[in-house]
Structures are given as structure tokens and as C-alpha cells.
């Protein structure tokens, strides 16, 4: 009696891995052993970078906000502090979008932040 090799399932599994590796260079797209390794690495990078992408976008929004803030005559950190003092809870993505698309609205936000900072400073002086 011949040994059982589970051939149909094995072939299906190998074909699936080679399908995922389509487009890879050289033996990584042709040979199962190297394709499996390349696909596993690709999945690790994809998993890691899905999380990394979020940090990169946040950094991009902050850079855009900083540039827009400086054009409006305030630094990014003071702007964010002012927004917190004014109880304006917009995230950096939305703020960045407003800065790019609607300069008048962004300048109004900057004005509110500056007013809140002044009020915060006078309250601190009165306390001291």
C-alpha cells in the first residue's frame, strides 16, 4: 500500500502561496520554498506598516498645521494649547483639512485660540 501524501491539499496550499508571490523577483515568485518566505515577510511588513501609517499621517497633519499656524502668526504648540483652553475638540486631521481648504475658518480658529490663551494668562496672573 502506498503512503498517503495528502497531495491535493498540499498542491492547493503551494499554489495559493505562489499566487500571493506573483510579481516577486526571480525565484521568489517561482519556487515554493522561497516564495513562502517572501510572502511571510511581506505579511509581517504589511501588518507593521498598517500601524505605522497612522503615525506617519499624524506627523503629516502636524507639519501642515505648523506651516498654516506660522502663516497666521502663531506656533503650532501655542495653537494646540489655545484650542484646548477654548475647549475646541477637533483632531489634527480635521484641523489640517480646514487649514488647507478654508483659510478664513482656520484664521477664525487661530483667533479663538489666541483669545483663549490671553484669558488663560490673565486668569493665571489674577491667581498669583
C-alpha positions in Angstrom: 0.0 0.0 0.0 1.3 3.5 -0.9 1.8 6.1 1.7 -0.8 8.9 1.9 0.7 12.2 0.8 -2.4 14.5 1.0 -1.4 15.7 -2.5 -4.5 17.7 -3.5 -4.4 19.8 -0.3 -0.6 20.3 -0.5 -0.8 21.3 -4.1 -3.6 23.7 -3.3 -1.6 25.2 -0.4 1.5 25.7 -2.6 -0.4 27.2 -5.5 -2.0 29.6 -3.1 1.4 30.8 -1.8 2.7 31.1 -5.4 -0.3 33.1 -6.3 0.4 35.5 -3.4 4.0 35.8 -4.6 3.1 36.7 -8.1 5.1 39.7 -9.3 8.0 39.0 -6.9 11.5 38.9 -8.4 13.1 35.7 -9.7 12.8 32.5 -7.6 10.7 34.3 -5.0 7.8 34.1 -7.5 8.6 30.6 -8.9 9.9 28.3 -6.2 7.6 27.4 -3.3 10.3 27.5 -0.6 11.5 31.0 -1.4 8.0 32.2 -2.2 6.7 31.1 1.1 9.4 33.0 2.9 8.9 36.2 0.8 5.1 36.1 1.4 5.5 35.7 5.1 7.9 38.6 5.3 5.5 40.7 3.1 2.7 39.9 5.5 4.8 41.0 8.5 5.7 44.3 6.8 2.1 44.8 5.9 0.9 44.2 9.5 3.6 46.5 10.9 3.1 49.3 8.3 -0.7 49.4 8.7 0.0 50.7 12.2 3.0 52.8 11.1 0.8 54.5 8.5 -1.3 56.1 11.2 1.7 57.7 12.9 3.0 58.9 9.5 -0.3 60.6 8.7 -0.5 62.2 12.1 3.0 63.6 11.5 2.0 65.0 8.1 -1.1 66.7 9.6 1.1 68.3 12.3 3.6 69.6 9.7 0.8 71.1 7.6 -0.8 72.6 10.7 2.5 74.1 11.8 3.0 75.7 8.5 -0.5 77.1 8.4 -0.2 78.3 12.0 3.1 80.2 11.3 1.4 81.9 8.4 -1.3 83.0 10.8 1.3 84.3 13.3 1.3 81.6 16.0 3.3 78.5 16.6 1.7 75.0 16.4 2.2 74.2 20.1 0.6 77.5 21.2 -2.2 76.9 18.8 -3.0 73.5 20.2 -2.7 74.9 23.8 -5.1 77.6 22.8 -7.6 75.2 21.3 -7.5 73.1 24.5 -8.1 76.3 26.6 -11.0 77.2 24.3 -12.5 73.7 24.6 -12.3 73.1 20.8 -12.0 69.4 20.3 -11.1 69.0 16.7 -8.5 66.4 15.8 -5.4 67.1 13.8 -6.8 65.5 10.6 -9.8 67.8 10.5 -7.7 70.9 11.5 -5.2 70.1 8.7 -8.1 69.8 6.2 -9.6 73.1 7.4 -6.2 74.8 7.1 -5.8 73.6 3.5 -9.3 74.1 2.2 -10.7 77.1 4.2 -8.2 79.7 5.3 -10.9 82.0 6.7 -12.2 79.3 9.0 -8.7 78.4 10.1 -7.9 82.0 10.9 -11.1 82.2 13.0 -9.9 79.1 14.9 -6.5 80.8 15.4 -8.2 83.9 16.7 -10.2 81.8 19.2 -7.1 80.0 20.3 -5.3 83.3 20.8 -8.2 84.8 22.8 -8.3 81.7 25.0 -4.6 81.9 25.6 -5.0 85.6 26.7 -7.8 84.7 29.0 -5.7 81.8 30.5 -2.8 84.2 31.0 -5.0 86.8 32.8 -6.5 84.1 35.0 -3.0 82.9 35.9 -1.9 86.5 36.8 -5.0 87.0 38.9 -4.4 83.8 40.7 -0.8 84.7 41.5 
